[in-house]
């Protein structure tokens, strides 16, 4: 097997523990890789600034694949990929969301936007971002920045119905990724331009660096990490990860954060 030159790590459940904390042992392990000359990258569903905070906490330089591959930046912050949804497409998604009684958020490159002064919406964002990187607007028409992802939230009991309805309404125009929250109280639906995921983001990053797929190790713990492991020469699935991830991994271990 070729030596590993690039290590790509998921954040939540891989680098961070169940309390969203970065343990000292994890920090030392990651910094040890950097000290040995291994190139590092983080791949996450978070927006870029949230991932950048983890990079800073680790004390390393790292490329960042954020919003599940829709945004990719080099370790120096240079944009390598940034594919927004056309404005008219955002409008169609929002119109359908209203019809489905789903609560929408707009994910931009560096912040999240919610409509109105919604207490449930703010509570959700406080959980996702620790109260940072978001703003409220009276109308989404005020948003002039490119929208990379529309994120819908609905009560858990109607979530699958919302997903099925949006799939019919949008008819393949977008990639849709639906899932229940960890608490089981809500259902989430991510809507983005087709073709972007953590795997394509990792591929863009490694090609820019001139690193072969066989020289890449990727680690993750959840369904949005399937494409990430597929794009790497060596896959590491955290123990307890979904079966779809385990079959791709040659190594299964406890989460770095829990080790």
C-alpha positions in Angstrom: 0.0 0.0 0.0 1.2 3.5 -0.8 2.1 5.8 2.0 -0.7 8.2 3.1 -0.1 11.8 2.1 -3.6 13.2 2.8 -6.0 12.5 5.7 -9.5 13.8 5.3 -11.6 13.8 8.5 -15.3 14.3 9.2 -16.0 16.6 12.2 -19.1 15.6 14.2 -18.8 12.1 15.5 -15.3 11.6 14.2 -13.2 14.5 15.5 -15.7 15.8 18.0 -17.3 13.6 20.8 -21.0 13.2 21.5 -21.0 16.6 23.3 -19.4 18.3 20.3 -16.2 18.7 22.2 -12.6 18.4 20.9 -10.7 16.3 23.3 -7.0 17.0 24.0 -6.0 13.5 22.9 -7.7 14.0 19.6 -5.9 17.3 19.1 -2.6 15.7 19.8 -3.2 12.9 17.4 -4.2 15.2 14.6 -1.3 17.6 15.2 1.0 14.6 15.2 0.0 13.8 11.7 0.6 17.4 10.6 4.1 17.3 12.3 4.9 14.2 10.2 4.1 16.1 7.0 0.7 14.6 6.3 -1.6 17.0 4.5 -4.9 17.4 6.4 -8.5 18.2 5.3 -11.8 18.4 7.1 -15.0 17.3 5.3 -18.3 18.4 6.9 -21.9 19.3 6.4 -21.2 22.5 8.4 -20.7 25.9 6.8 -17.1 27.0 6.2 -16.6 29.3 9.2 -17.8 26.7 11.6 -15.3 24.2 10.2 -12.6 26.8 10.2 -13.1 27.2 14.0 -12.3 23.5 14.4 -9.1 23.9 12.2 -8.1 26.8 14.5 -8.8 24.7 17.6 -6.6 21.9 16.3 -3.8 24.3 15.6 -3.2 23.1 12.0 -3.5 24.1 8.4 -6.2 22.2 6.5 -8.3 22.4 3.4 -12.0 22.4 4.1 -14.8 20.7 2.2 -18.0 22.2 3.7 -21.7 21.9 3.1 -21.2 18.3 2.1 -19.1 19.2 -0.9 -20.8 22.3 -2.2 -18.0 24.6 -1.0 -14.3 23.7 -1.1 -11.4 25.9 0.0 -7.7 25.3 0.2 -5.7 25.4 3.5 -4.9 29.0 2.6 -8.6 29.8 2.2 -8.5 30.0 -1.6 -11.9 28.9 -3.2 -11.6 25.7 -5.2 -15.3 25.1 -5.7 -18.4 27.1 -5.0 -21.6 26.1 -6.8 -24.7 28.1 -5.8 -28.3 27.3 -6.7 -29.7 29.7 -9.4 -31.9 32.3 -7.8 -35.0 31.1 -9.6 -34.3 27.6 -8.4 -34.1 28.9 -4.8 -37.5 30.5 -5.3 -39.1 27.2 -6.6 -37.7 25.3 -3.6 -39.0 27.9 -1.1 -42.5 28.0 -2.8 -42.7 24.2 -2.5 -41.5 24.3 1.1 -44.3 26.7 2.1 -46.8 24.3 0.5 -45.3 21.4 2.5 -45.3 23.4 5.8 -41.6 22.9 6.2 -39.4 25.6 7.8 -36.6 26.8 5.4 -33.1 28.0 6.1 -30.7 29.4 3.4 -27.1 28.2 3.7 -24.7 30.7 2.2 -21.0 30.2 2.0 -20.3 31.8 5.3 -23.6 32.0 7.2 -27.1 30.7 7.5 -30.2 32.8 7.0 -33.6 32.3 8.5 -36.8 34.2 7.9 -38.4 36.2 10.7 -37.7 36.1 14.3 -38.6 32.5 14.8 -37.8 31.1 18.2 -37.8 27.5 17.1 -35.6 28.5 14.1 -33.1 30.3 16.4 -33.0 27.4 18.8 -32.2 25.0 16.0 -29.4 27.3 14.8 -28.1 27.7 18.3 -27.7 24.0 18.4 -26.0 23.8 15.0 -23.7 26.8 15.3 -23.5 27.6 19.0 -25.3 30.9 18.3 -22.9 32.1 15.6 -22.8 32.4 11.8 -26.5 33.2 11.2 -28.9 36.1 10.7 -32.6 36.7 10.5 -34.3 38.6 7.7 -37.9 39.7 7.2 -38.0 38.2 3.7 -35.7 35.9 1.8 -35.9 38.4 -1.0 -33.5 40.5 1.0 -30.8 37.9 0.5 -28.5 38.9 -2.4 -25.6 36.5 -1.7 -25.4 33.2 -3.6 -27.3 30.4 -1.9 -25.5 27.1 -1.8 -28.1 25.0 0.0 -31.7 25.2 1.1 -32.3 23.3 4.3 -35.8 22.4 5.4 -36.9 21.3 8.9 -40.2 19.6 9.6 -41.7 17.6 12.5 -40.4 14.1 12.5 -43.8 12.5 12.0 -44.2 14.2 8.6 -40.6 14.3 7.5 -40.7 11.3 5.1 -43.9 12.8 3.6 -42.1 16.1 3.1 -39.2 14.4 1.4 -41.4 12.3 -0.9 -43.4 15.4 -1.8 -40.4 17.5 -2.5 -38.9 14.8 -4.7 -42.1 14.7 -6.8 -42.3 18.5 -7.0 -38.6 19.1 -7.9 -38.4 16.1 -10.3 -34.6 15.5 -10.2 -33.7 19.2 -10.5 -31.8 19.0 -7.2 -30.1 16.5 -5.0 -32.1 15.8 -1.8 -30.8 14.3 1.3 -33.3 13.7 4.1 -32.6 12.4 7.6 -34.0 12.5 11.2 -32.3 14.6 13.8 -30.3 12.8 16.5 -33.1 13.7 19.0 -35.7 12.2 16.7 -37.9 15.3 17.1 -37.4 16.8 13.7 -36.7 15.8 10.1 -34.1 17.6 8.0 -33.9 17.9 4.2 -30.8 19.3 2.4 -31.4 20.5 -1.1 -28.4 21.4 -3.4 -27.3 21.3 -7.0 -26.7 17.7 -8.2 -23.2 16.3 -8.3 -21.7 17.7 -5.1 -20.9 15.6 -2.0 -18.0 15.1 0.3 -16.4 12.7 -2.1 -16.3 15.1 -5.0 -15.1 17.8 -2.7 -12.2 15.6 -1.5 -11.4 14.7 -5.1 -11.2 18.4 -6.1 -8.9 19.1 -3.1 -6.5 16.2 -3.7 -6.2 16.9 -7.4 -5.3 20.5 -6.6 -2.6 19.1 -4.3 -1.3 16.6 -6.8 -2.1 13.7 -4.5 -3.3 10.3 -5.9 -6.5 8.6 -4.5 -4.4 5.7 -3.2 -2.5 8.2 -1.0 -5.6 9.4 0.7 -7.2 8.2 4.0 -10.7 9.3 4.9 -12.6 8.8 8.1 -16.3 9.3 8.9 -19.2 8.1 10.9 -22.4 8.7 9.0 -24.3 8.4 5.7 -23.0 11.7 4.3 -19.5 10.2 4.6 -20.2 7.3 2.2 -19.0 9.3 -0.8 -16.0 10.5 1.3 -14.8 7.0 1.9 -15.5 6.0 -1.7 -13.1 8.8 -2.8 -10.2 7.7 -0.7 -7.7 4.9 -1.0 -8.2 3.9 2.6 -11.5 4.3 4.4 -12.0 4.4 8.2 -15.5 4.0 9.6 -16.2 4.9 13.2 -17.6 2.1 15.3 -21.4 2.2 15.2 -21.5 3.9 11.8 -24.2 2.8 9.4 -23.6 -0.5 7.5 -23.3 1.4 4.2 -20.1 3.0 5.6 -18.7 -0.1 7.2 -18.7 -2.1 4.0 -16.5 0.6 2.4 -14.0 0.7 5.2 -10.9 -1.5 5.6 -10.7 -0.2 9.2 -13.5 0.1 11.8 -12.6 1.8 15.0 -13.9 3.8 17.9 -14.4 7.5 17.1 -11.2 9.5 17.4 -12.9 11.7 19.9 -13.9 8.8 22.1 -10.7 6.9 21.9 
